[in-house]
Amino acid sequence: MSPAVKIELINCENCILDEIADKESNRNDVAETYAFCIISSEKPNFGRINRAILQRWTRSGLDYIKRRAWNWVEGKVQ
């Protein structure tokens, strides 16, 4: 059996806020970064992140990003 590998995004809150502000980023890009925030040992301010997502997209966009991020965390999306 191979050992588990953990990849962690450093400064995930600022990374995702920059990505949300980048007009070339799409919801799937942000969802993957959101997943890294979920599993991070850092404690990002999800309220701030969610507000930034809502400013760029709609409530359904936030729901989509969160749902896809959790699917990624649970290994349902690659």
Backbone as a chain_set.jsonl record, in Angstrom:
{"seq": "MSPAVKIELINCENCILDEIADKESNRNDVAETYAFCIISSEKPNFGRINRAILQRWTRSGLDYIKRRAWNWVEGKVQ", "coords": {"N": [[0.842, -1.171, 0.0], [0.567, 2.193, -0.84], [1.86, 5.219, 0.665], [-0.214, 7.847, 2.038], [-0.703, 11.026, 0.523], [-0.612, 14.434, 1.201], [-1.658, 17.457, -0.017], [-1.307, 20.869, 0.361], [-2.622, 24.111, 0.116], [-0.992, 27.082, 0.474], [-1.739, 30.052, 2.25], [-4.467, 30.148, 1.541], [-6.88, 31.639, 1.645], [-6.326, 34.239, 0.574], [-5.467, 33.394, -1.928], [-7.806, 32.252, -3.084], [-9.487, 34.488, -3.07], [-8.133, 36.18, -4.837], [-8.381, 34.616, -7.115], [-11.167, 34.579, -7.488], [-11.551, 37.258, -8.117], [-10.272, 37.386, -10.546], [-11.174, 37.672, -13.785], [-10.871, 35.731, -15.697], [-11.068, 33.349, -14.442], [-13.21, 30.59, -13.788], [-16.265, 29.132, -12.435], [-15.711, 26.439, -11.858], [-12.93, 26.45, -11.549], [-12.711, 28.029, -9.24], [-14.142, 26.437, -7.473], [-12.448, 24.235, -7.131], [-10.281, 25.434, -5.811], [-11.656, 26.314, -3.566], [-12.183, 23.863, -2.412], [-9.587, 23.151, -1.616], [-9.323, 25.078, 0.354], [-11.188, 24.138, 2.195], [-9.986, 21.759, 3.12], [-7.688, 22.684, 4.189], [-5.179, 23.302, 6.703], [-5.104, 25.808, 7.629], [-7.375, 28.311, 8.748], [-9.512, 29.65, 6.875], [-11.465, 32.639, 6.241], [-14.496, 31.905, 5.626], [-16.878, 33.282, 5.378], [-16.122, 35.747, 4.298], [-15.021, 34.838, 1.885], [-17.291, 33.626, 0.721], [-18.937, 35.884, 0.426], [-17.474, 37.307, -1.501], [-17.699, 35.559, -3.651], [-20.465, 35.701, -4.049], [-20.668, 38.356, -4.875], [-19.532, 38.222, -7.371], [-20.845, 36.105, -8.713], [-24.118, 34.566, -8.662], [-26.447, 33.559, -6.028], [-27.025, 30.923, -6.664], [-24.707, 30.325, -8.003], [-22.816, 30.368, -5.914], [-23.817, 28.202, -4.43], [-23.395, 26.145, -6.298], [-20.564, 26.174, -6.495], [-19.815, 25.514, -3.854], [-21.025, 22.962, -3.585], [-19.702, 21.535, -5.628], [-17.07, 21.767, -4.702], [-17.179, 20.309, -2.274], [-17.785, 17.808, -3.353], [-15.385, 17.36, -4.665], [-13.627, 17.252, -2.467], [-14.587, 14.934, -1.283], [-13.807, 13.104, -3.115], [-15.328, 12.636, -5.386], [-15.141, 14.099, -7.672], [-12.76, 14.79, -10.163]], "CA": [[0.0, 0.0, 0.0], [1.363, 3.415, -0.902], [1.506, 6.183, 1.713], [-1.09, 8.953, 1.653], [-0.046, 12.29, 0.236], [-1.468, 15.588, 1.459], [-1.244, 18.687, -0.678], [-1.973, 21.995, 1.018], [-2.459, 25.43, -0.49], [-0.573, 28.076, 1.46], [-2.447, 31.327, 2.144], [-5.586, 29.794, 0.673], [-7.901, 32.685, 1.584], [-5.929, 35.242, -0.417], [-5.425, 32.745, -3.25], [-9.149, 32.139, -3.658], [-10.013, 35.835, -3.321], [-7.506, 36.619, -6.094], [-8.967, 33.836, -8.211], [-12.533, 35.08, -7.682], [-11.44, 38.572, -8.773], [-9.724, 37.193, -11.897], [-12.291, 37.453, -14.707], [-10.618, 34.543, -16.507], [-11.397, 32.176, -13.641], [-14.619, 30.203, -13.835], [-16.763, 28.531, -11.194], [-15.011, 25.181, -11.595], [-11.615, 26.82, -11.009], [-12.912, 28.503, -7.872], [-14.582, 25.293, -6.67], [-11.275, 23.439, -6.773], [-9.551, 26.185, -4.797], [-12.518, 26.269, -2.377], [-11.935, 22.549, -1.807], [-8.313, 23.254, -0.909], [-9.583, 25.859, 1.574], [-11.901, 23.272, 3.128], [-9.087, 20.772, 3.72], [-6.493, 23.363, 4.68], [-4.978, 23.424, 8.151], [-5.427, 27.205, 7.917], [-8.811, 28.533, 8.921], [-9.886, 30.832, 6.098], [-12.726, 33.293, 6.558], [-15.43, 31.491, 4.578], [-17.86, 34.345, 5.181], [-15.509, 36.701, 3.356], [-14.917, 34.145, 0.596], [-18.64, 33.477, 0.174], [-19.406, 37.217, -0.013], [-16.788, 37.627, -2.76], [-18.325, 34.725, -4.687], [-21.789, 36.27, -4.314], [-20.503, 39.604, -5.636], [-19.184, 37.886, -8.758], [-21.887, 35.245, -9.249], [-25.383, 34.614, -7.924], [-26.581, 32.579, -4.945], [-26.91, 29.583, -7.256], [-23.285, 30.149, -8.289], [-22.188, 29.989, -4.647], [-24.25, 26.833, -4.128], [-22.689, 25.271, -7.237], [-19.148, 26.115, -6.101], [-19.704, 24.763, -2.596], [-21.377, 21.566, -3.86], [-18.612, 20.939, -6.411], [-15.902, 21.699, -3.819], [-17.36, 19.167, -1.377], [-17.636, 16.603, -4.171], [-13.952, 17.207, -4.896], [-13.062, 16.819, -1.187], [-15.022, 13.557, -1.05], [-13.267, 12.248, -4.171], [-16.326, 12.381, -6.415], [-14.768, 14.904, -8.841], [-11.311, 14.842, -10.355]], "C": [[0.894, 1.243, 0.0], [0.923, 4.382, 0.188], [0.601, 7.286, 1.168], [-0.267, 10.214, 1.452], [-1.047, 13.406, 0.502], [-0.859, 16.806, 0.777], [-2.021, 19.821, -0.035], [-1.617, 23.296, 0.306], [-2.126, 26.424, 0.607], [-1.303, 29.389, 1.182], [-3.688, 31.186, 1.256], [-6.641, 30.891, 0.569], [-7.548, 33.748, 0.545], [-5.87, 34.651, -1.819], [-6.814, 32.69, -3.875], [-9.762, 33.513, -3.927], [-9.416, 36.417, -4.595], [-8.129, 35.904, -7.283], [-10.391, 34.301, -8.51], [-12.504, 36.41, -8.438], [-10.944, 38.473, -10.21], [-10.857, 36.816, -12.849], [-12.084, 36.246, -15.618], [-10.917, 33.256, -15.746], [-12.883, 31.876, -13.758], [-15.014, 29.507, -12.535], [-16.054, 27.225, -10.858], [-13.612, 25.432, -11.033], [-11.737, 27.192, -9.539], [-13.341, 27.351, -6.958], [-13.395, 24.427, -6.242], [-10.463, 24.137, -5.682], [-10.333, 26.208, -3.487], [-12.31, 24.937, -1.652], [-10.613, 22.545, -1.048], [-8.467, 24.059, 0.377], [-10.271, 24.993, 2.627], [-10.932, 22.336, 3.85], [-7.833, 21.391, 4.328], [-6.402, 23.339, 6.203], [-5.152, 24.875, 8.591], [-6.937, 27.306, 8.103], [-9.209, 29.789, 8.166], [-11.237, 31.38, 6.543], [-13.72, 32.974, 5.437], [-16.534, 32.514, 4.363], [-17.361, 35.361, 4.164], [-15.422, 36.095, 1.955], [-16.29, 34.044, -0.057], [-19.206, 34.804, -0.3], [-18.756, 37.614, -1.343], [-17.384, 36.822, -3.91], [-19.69, 35.3, -5.052], [-21.713, 37.574, -5.097], [-20.215, 39.318, -7.1], [-20.277, 37.07, -9.434], [-23.154, 35.393, -8.421], [-25.347, 33.622, -6.754], [-26.448, 31.158, -5.499], [-25.46, 29.296, -7.648], [-22.516, 29.734, -7.049], [-22.543, 28.55, -4.29], [-23.517, 25.828, -5.017], [-21.233, 25.075, -6.813], [-18.976, 25.287, -4.839], [-19.991, 23.281, -2.811], [-20.244, 20.867, -4.608], [-17.352, 20.804, -5.558], [-16.019, 20.495, -2.89], [-17.278, 17.847, -2.139], [-16.163, 16.32, -4.435], [-13.277, 16.676, -3.62], [-13.382, 15.344, -0.943], [-14.554, 12.592, -2.136], [-14.238, 11.897, -5.276], [-16.041, 13.123, -7.716], [-13.262, 14.894, -8.943], [-10.94, 15.9, -11.346]], "O": [[1.862, 1.321, 0.757], [-0.239, 4.378, 0.596], [0.649, 7.613, -0.018], [0.738, 10.434, 2.129], [-2.199, 13.328, 0.074], [0.311, 17.131, 0.979], [-3.243, 19.75, 0.1], [-0.465, 23.538, -0.052], [-2.889, 26.589, 1.558], [-1.467, 29.789, 0.029], [-3.924, 31.988, 0.353], [-7.241, 31.061, -0.492], [-8.389, 34.115, -0.275], [-6.19, 35.332, -2.793], [-6.991, 33.035, -5.043], [-10.482, 33.684, -4.911], [-10.12, 37.081, -5.356], [-8.375, 36.509, -8.326], [-10.774, 34.403, -9.676], [-13.346, 36.652, -9.303], [-11.172, 39.383, -11.007], [-11.436, 35.738, -12.718], [-13.035, 35.786, -16.25], [-11.007, 32.187, -16.35], [-13.711, 32.785, -13.819], [-14.185, 29.32, -11.645], [-15.82, 26.937, -9.684], [-13.159, 24.71, -10.145], [-10.963, 26.729, -8.701], [-12.941, 27.301, -5.795], [-13.352, 23.945, -5.11], [-10.012, 23.493, -4.735], [-9.739, 26.13, -2.411], [-12.266, 24.894, -0.423], [-10.531, 21.991, 0.048], [-7.818, 23.759, 1.38], [-9.971, 25.103, 3.816], [-11.046, 22.141, 5.06], [-7.012, 20.687, 4.915], [-7.417, 23.353, 6.899], [-5.326, 25.15, 9.778], [-7.679, 26.439, 7.64], [-9.244, 30.876, 8.743], [-12.044, 30.67, 7.143], [-13.78, 33.679, 4.43], [-17.077, 32.603, 3.262], [-18.103, 35.779, 3.275], [-15.715, 36.762, 0.962], [-16.442, 34.338, -1.242], [-19.887, 34.85, -1.325], [-19.413, 38.191, -2.209], [-17.555, 37.34, -5.014], [-20.035, 35.38, -6.231], [-22.6, 37.866, -5.898], [-20.61, 40.089, -7.975], [-20.603, 37.312, -10.596], [-23.233, 36.272, -7.563], [-24.347, 32.94, -6.529], [-25.83, 30.297, -4.872], [-25.032, 28.142, -7.626], [-21.66, 28.851, -7.113], [-21.676, 27.771, -3.895], [-23.07, 24.783, -4.543], [-20.734, 23.951, -6.777], [-18.081, 24.445, -4.768], [-19.278, 22.431, -2.277], [-19.868, 19.745, -4.268], [-16.634, 19.812, -5.685], [-15.06, 19.739, -2.735], [-16.752, 16.866, -1.613], [-15.741, 15.164, -4.428], [-12.455, 15.762, -3.684], [-12.537, 14.596, -0.452], [-14.865, 11.402, -2.089], [-14.0, 10.954, -6.031], [-16.632, 12.813, -8.75], [-12.563, 14.978, -7.933], [-9.759, 16.089, -11.635]]}, "num_chains": 1, "name": "protein.A"}
